């Protein structure tokens, strides 16, 4: 029990540190994305740090000579349903596999098995479904792991089918999972439709690193390449479909000046929903009533959800990420790296 509690602590601390450093901010679109979502930040604490508290509590309680098994069982049942929900969301809703979600779920399920055997040996009565796991745990765990193994294998086969180590195949795989271009009337497109190369930016409106990217590298990309007519620049969301900021941004894209709104929001930082709506209106929303109706339209969530699926198929593990003419650059880079890759793409098209 102590070993698996420590394993859970290690997993959640690792995820928290990676998130803080900007190395891993997008796991599957569910748990990974939720780290930067107000929905998953009660009292300003990231979901990953709540996981650290959960596993640390289990570890401390297990160190006692006579641990409170009843309390441990209730705590584990709560953790079981939360981790199961995140894993199911990743698989069923986002159509992807997340190592973090499944790892945490497996640890909690293993701890449930241990404590159920512990309870059986001590003869202590408890509530909930733990007593029923004594004989059913192994087949349940086996079925779940086997199912997710098949699911993951199918995704890997889709992504890697027919690949070699050559650069051209890597490019063609990336291209395969980028959708058709956003329409000419889309508010999330900047630059000339006749530009020789296309860039797709994947970003999270609630992400601090994305804001820094928009203040610095994006402005240089815009000045050097977009304004010169060399790039058609598209923006896609990597955000929870319920993210207020993502919904507002998408509605601005349909009813106003998306890039002006994004620049203003980036310069202001965290503001409440009412202020964001006022900012959207100031950014040129044509019809306020239509804009407010858009905010409650479920179609908007499906648009954001589709962007998440695209990012997942590209195996993105960080935001912001840029798809540059077939090659994905994950995480925030310095401008020189972006410039080098863009110039390579321009050279390919000039031949």
C-alpha positions as CSV (number, residue, x, y, z in Angstrom):
1,X,0.0,0.0,0.0
2,X,2.8,2.4,0.9
3,X,4.6,1.6,-2.4
4,X,1.6,2.3,-4.6
5,X,0.8,5.5,-2.6
6,X,4.4,6.7,-3.2
7,X,3.9,5.8,-6.9
8,X,0.8,7.9,-7.0
9,X,2.7,10.8,-5.4
10,X,5.5,10.5,-7.9
11,X,3.0,10.4,-10.9
12,X,1.1,13.5,-9.8
13,X,4.2,15.5,-8.7
14,X,5.8,14.7,-12.1
15,X,2.7,15.9,-13.9
16,X,2.5,19.1,-11.8
17,X,6.2,19.9,-12.4
18,X,5.9,19.3,-16.1
19,X,2.8,21.5,-16.2
20,X,4.6,24.2,-14.3
21,X,7.5,24.1,-16.7
22,X,5.3,24.1,-19.7
23,X,6.6,20.7,-20.9
24,X,3.3,18.8,-20.6
25,X,0.1,20.9,-20.6
26,X,-2.0,18.7,-22.9
27,X,-2.3,15.1,-22.1
28,X,-5.5,13.9,-23.7
29,X,-7.7,16.9,-23.7
30,X,-9.4,15.9,-20.5
31,X,-7.2,15.7,-17.4
32,X,-4.2,17.2,-19.1
33,X,-6.1,20.1,-20.5
34,X,-8.0,20.6,-17.2
35,X,-4.8,21.7,-15.5
36,X,-5.1,25.1,-17.0
37,X,-8.9,25.3,-16.8
38,X,-10.8,27.4,-14.1
39,X,-13.1,24.4,-13.8
40,X,-10.3,22.3,-12.4
41,X,-8.7,25.0,-10.3
42,X,-10.7,25.2,-7.1
43,X,-9.2,27.8,-4.9
44,X,-6.5,28.3,-7.5
45,X,-5.0,24.8,-7.0
46,X,-4.3,22.8,-10.1
47,X,-6.0,19.4,-10.4
48,X,-2.6,17.7,-10.4
49,X,-1.7,19.2,-7.0
50,X,-5.0,17.9,-5.6
51,X,-3.8,14.5,-6.8
52,X,-0.6,15.0,-4.8
53,X,-2.6,15.8,-1.7
54,X,-4.8,12.7,-2.3
55,X,-2.0,10.3,-2.6
56,X,0.0,11.9,0.2
57,X,-3.0,11.6,2.5
58,X,-3.2,7.8,1.7
59,X,0.5,7.5,2.3
60,X,0.4,9.2,5.7
61,X,-2.6,7.3,6.9
62,X,-1.0,4.0,5.8
63,X,2.0,4.7,8.1
64,X,-0.1,4.3,11.2
65,X,0.2,1.1,13.1
66,X,-3.6,0.7,13.0
67,X,-4.7,2.7,10.0
68,X,-8.4,3.9,9.8
69,X,-9.5,1.3,7.1
70,X,-13.0,2.7,6.9
71,X,-11.8,6.2,6.2
72,X,-9.2,4.9,3.7
73,X,-11.9,2.9,1.9
74,X,-14.2,5.9,1.5
75,X,-11.2,8.1,0.3
76,X,-10.2,5.4,-2.2
77,X,-13.7,5.0,-3.6
78,X,-13.9,8.7,-4.2
79,X,-10.5,8.6,-6.0
80,X,-11.6,5.6,-8.0
81,X,-14.7,7.3,-9.4
82,X,-12.8,10.5,-10.2
83,X,-9.9,8.7,-12.0
84,X,-12.4,6.4,-13.8
85,X,-14.3,9.5,-14.9
86,X,-11.2,11.2,-16.3
87,X,-10.1,8.0,-18.1
88,X,-13.5,7.4,-19.6
89,X,-13.7,11.0,-20.7
90,X,-10.4,10.7,-22.5
91,X,-11.4,7.5,-24.2
92,X,-15.1,8.0,-25.0
93,X,-15.3,11.7,-25.5
94,X,-11.9,12.7,-26.9
95,X,-11.2,9.3,-28.6
96,X,-7.7,9.1,-27.3
97,X,-5.5,7.5,-24.7
98,X,-3.8,9.3,-21.8
99,X,-1.0,7.7,-19.9
100,X,-1.6,10.0,-16.9
101,X,-5.3,9.2,-16.6
102,X,-4.9,5.5,-17.0
103,X,-1.8,5.4,-14.7
104,X,-3.6,7.1,-11.9
105,X,-6.7,4.9,-12.4
106,X,-4.6,1.8,-12.3
107,X,-2.9,2.9,-9.1
108,X,-6.2,3.7,-7.3
109,X,-7.7,0.4,-8.5
110,X,-4.6,-1.5,-7.2
111,X,-4.9,0.3,-3.8
112,X,-8.6,-0.7,-3.7
113,X,-7.6,-4.3,-4.1
114,X,-5.0,-4.1,-1.4
115,X,-7.3,-2.5,1.1
116,X,-10.2,-4.8,0.3
117,X,-7.9,-7.8,1.2
118,X,-6.7,-5.9,4.2
119,X,-10.3,-5.4,5.4
120,X,-11.2,-9.0,4.8
121,X,-8.2,-10.2,6.9
122,X,-9.0,-7.9,9.8
123,X,-12.7,-8.6,9.7
124,X,-13.5,-4.9,10.0
125,X,-16.9,-4.0,8.6
126,X,-17.1,-1.3,6.0
127,X,-19.5,0.2,3.5
128,X,-19.5,0.7,-0.2
129,X,-18.5,-1.7,-2.9
130,X,-15.1,-2.7,-1.5
131,X,-16.2,-6.1,-0.1
132,X,-17.4,-7.1,-3.5
133,X,-14.0,-6.5,-5.1
134,X,-12.3,-9.4,-3.2
135,X,-13.0,-11.9,-6.0
136,X,-13.8,-9.6,-8.9
137,X,-10.9,-7.2,-8.8
138,X,-8.4,-9.2,-11.0
139,X,-10.8,-9.9,-13.9
140,X,-12.1,-6.3,-13.7
141,X,-8.6,-4.9,-13.9
142,X,-7.7,-7.3,-16.6
143,X,-10.7,-6.4,-18.8
144,X,-10.1,-2.7,-18.4
145,X,-6.3,-2.9,-19.2
146,X,-6.9,-5.2,-22.1
147,X,-9.6,-2.9,-23.6
148,X,-7.5,0.2,-23.3
149,X,-4.5,-1.8,-24.7
150,X,-6.5,-2.6,-27.8
151,X,-7.8,1.0,-28.1
152,X,-4.3,2.4,-27.8
153,X,-2.9,-0.2,-30.3
154,X,-5.6,0.9,-32.8
155,X,-4.6,4.5,-32.5
156,X,-0.9,3.7,-32.8
157,X,-1.6,1.6,-35.9
158,X,-3.6,4.5,-37.5
159,X,-0.9,7.0,-36.8
160,X,2.1,4.9,-37.7
161,X,0.8,2.7,-40.5
162,X,3.3,2.5,-43.3
163,X,5.8,4.9,-41.7
164,X,9.6,4.8,-41.9
165,X,12.2,7.0,-40.3
166,X,12.4,9.3,-43.2
167,X,11.4,13.0,-42.9
168,X,8.9,12.9,-45.8
169,X,6.8,10.2,-44.2
170,X,6.7,12.1,-40.9
171,X,5.5,15.1,-42.8
172,X,2.8,13.1,-44.6
173,X,1.5,11.7,-41.3
174,X,1.2,15.1,-39.8
175,X,-0.6,16.3,-42.9
176,X,-3.0,13.4,-42.8
177,X,-4.4,14.5,-39.5
178,X,-4.7,18.2,-40.2
179,X,-8.3,19.0,-41.4
180,X,-9.3,21.0,-44.4
181,X,-8.5,24.7,-44.3
182,X,-10.8,26.9,-42.3
183,X,-13.1,28.8,-44.7
184,X,-12.2,32.2,-46.1
185,X,-14.9,33.8,-43.8
186,X,-13.5,32.2,-40.7
187,X,-12.5,34.8,-38.0
188,X,-9.7,32.5,-36.9
189,X,-7.6,33.0,-40.0
190,X,-5.0,35.6,-40.6
191,X,-3.0,36.4,-43.7
192,X,-3.5,35.9,-47.4
193,X,-5.4,33.0,-48.8
194,X,-2.8,32.9,-51.6
195,X,0.1,32.6,-49.2
196,X,2.5,29.7,-50.1
197,X,2.5,28.0,-46.8
198,X,0.0,27.3,-44.1
199,X,0.5,27.4,-40.3
200,X,-2.0,26.0,-37.7
201,X,-1.6,27.2,-34.2
202,X,-2.9,25.1,-31.3
203,X,-3.4,27.1,-28.2
204,X,-5.3,27.3,-24.9
205,X,-6.9,30.6,-24.1
206,X,-6.4,29.9,-20.4
207,X,-2.7,29.1,-20.7
208,X,0.0,31.4,-19.4
209,X,2.7,30.2,-21.7
210,X,0.3,30.7,-24.6
211,X,-0.1,34.4,-23.6
212,X,3.7,34.8,-23.4
213,X,3.9,33.3,-26.9
214,X,1.3,35.7,-28.2
215,X,3.0,38.7,-26.7
216,X,6.4,37.8,-28.1
217,X,7.0,35.1,-30.8
218,X,3.6,35.4,-32.5
219,X,4.1,39.2,-32.9
220,X,7.4,38.6,-34.6
221,X,5.9,35.8,-36.8
222,X,3.1,38.2,-37.8
223,X,5.4,41.1,-38.6
224,X,8.0,39.0,-40.5
225,X,5.8,36.5,-42.4
226,X,2.1,37.1,-42.1
227,X,2.1,40.8,-42.9
228,X,4.4,40.0,-45.9
229,X,1.8,37.7,-47.4
230,X,3.9,34.6,-46.9
231,X,1.7,32.7,-44.4
232,X,-1.9,31.7,-44.0
233,X,-2.2,31.5,-40.2
234,X,-5.0,29.5,-38.6
235,X,-5.9,29.2,-34.9
236,X,-7.3,26.1,-33.2
237,X,-8.3,25.6,-29.6
238,X,-6.9,23.1,-27.2
239,X,-9.4,23.8,-24.4
240,X,-12.2,22.0,-22.6
241,X,-15.4,22.4,-24.5
242,X,-16.9,24.0,-21.4
243,X,-14.1,26.6,-21.1
244,X,-15.7,30.1,-20.9
245,X,-12.7,31.7,-22.5
246,X,-12.7,29.3,-25.5
247,X,-16.4,29.8,-26.1
248,X,-16.2,33.6,-25.9
249,X,-13.2,33.5,-28.3
250,X,-15.0,31.3,-30.8
251,X,-18.1,33.5,-30.7
252,X,-15.9,36.5,-31.3
253,X,-14.4,34.7,-34.3
254,X,-17.9,34.3,-35.7
255,X,-19.2,37.8,-34.9
256,X,-16.2,40.1,-34.6
257,X,-12.4,40.6,-34.7
258,X,-10.9,37.5,-33.1
259,X,-7.3,38.5,-33.3
260,X,-8.0,42.0,-31.9
261,X,-9.9,40.4,-29.0
262,X,-7.1,37.9,-28.4
263,X,-4.4,40.6,-28.4
264,X,-6.5,42.7,-25.9
265,X,-7.2,39.7,-23.7
266,X,-3.5,38.7,-23.7
267,X,-2.4,42.1,-22.6
268,X,-4.9,42.2,-19.7
269,X,-4.4,38.7,-18.2
270,X,-7.0,37.0,-16.1
271,X,-10.4,38.8,-16.1
272,X,-13.9,37.7,-15.2
273,X,-16.5,36.5,-17.7
274,X,-18.4,39.8,-17.7
275,X,-15.3,41.8,-18.5
276,X,-14.4,39.3,-21.2
277,X,-17.8,39.8,-22.8
278,X,-17.3,43.6,-22.7
279,X,-13.9,43.2,-24.2
280,X,-15.4,41.1,-27.0
281,X,-17.9,43.9,-27.7
282,X,-15.1,46.5,-27.8
283,X,-13.3,44.2,-30.3
284,X,-15.9,44.8,-33.0
285,X,-18.7,42.3,-32.3
286,X,-21.3,43.2,-34.9
287,X,-24.4,42.1,-33.1
288,X,-24.4,41.8,-29.3
289,X,-27.6,39.8,-29.1
290,X,-26.3,37.3,-31.6
291,X,-23.0,37.1,-29.8
292,X,-24.7,36.4,-26.4
293,X,-26.9,33.8,-28.0
294,X,-23.7,32.2,-29.5
295,X,-22.3,31.8,-26.0
296,X,-25.0,29.3,-25.0
297,X,-25.0,27.5,-28.3
298,X,-24.0,23.8,-28.0
299,X,-22.6,23.9,-31.5
300,X,-19.7,26.0,-30.2
301,X,-18.7,23.2,-27.8
302,X,-18.7,20.8,-30.7
303,X,-16.4,23.1,-32.7
304,X,-13.9,23.2,-29.8
305,X,-14.2,19.5,-29.3
306,X,-13.2,18.9,-32.9
307,X,-10.1,21.0,-32.4
308,X,-9.2,18.9,-29.4
309,X,-9.6,15.7,-31.5
310,X,-7.3,17.1,-34.2
311,X,-4.7,18.0,-31.6
312,X,-5.0,14.5,-30.1
313,X,-4.5,12.8,-33.5
314,X,-1.3,14.8,-33.9
315,X,-0.1,13.5,-30.5
316,X,0.4,17.0,-29.2
317,X,1.7,17.1,-25.7
318,X,2.2,20.8,-25.1
319,X,0.7,24.2,-25.9
320,X,1.3,26.4,-27.8
321,X,2.1,24.1,-30.7
322,X,2.5,25.1,-34.4
323,X,1.8,22.8,-37.4
324,X,4.1,24.4,-40.0
325,X,3.5,23.0,-43.5
326,X,3.4,19.4,-42.3
327,X,5.8,19.5,-39.4
328,X,4.6,19.9,-35.8
329,X,6.7,22.1,-33.4
330,X,5.4,21.3,-29.9
331,X,5.6,23.7,-27.0
332,X,6.8,27.3,-26.9
333,X,10.0,27.9,-28.9
334,X,12.1,30.9,-29.5
335,X,11.4,33.0,-32.7
336,X,14.7,31.9,-34.4
337,X,13.5,28.2,-34.3
338,X,10.1,29.2,-35.8
339,X,11.8,31.4,-38.4
340,X,14.2,28.6,-39.4
341,X,11.3,26.1,-40.0
342,X,9.2,28.6,-41.8
343,X,12.1,29.5,-44.2
344,X,12.6,25.8,-44.9
345,X,8.9,25.5,-45.8
346,X,9.2,28.5,-48.0
347,X,12.2,27.1,-49.8
348,X,10.4,23.8,-50.4
349,X,7.5,25.7,-52.1
350,X,9.8,28.0,-54.1
351,X,11.4,25.0,-56.0
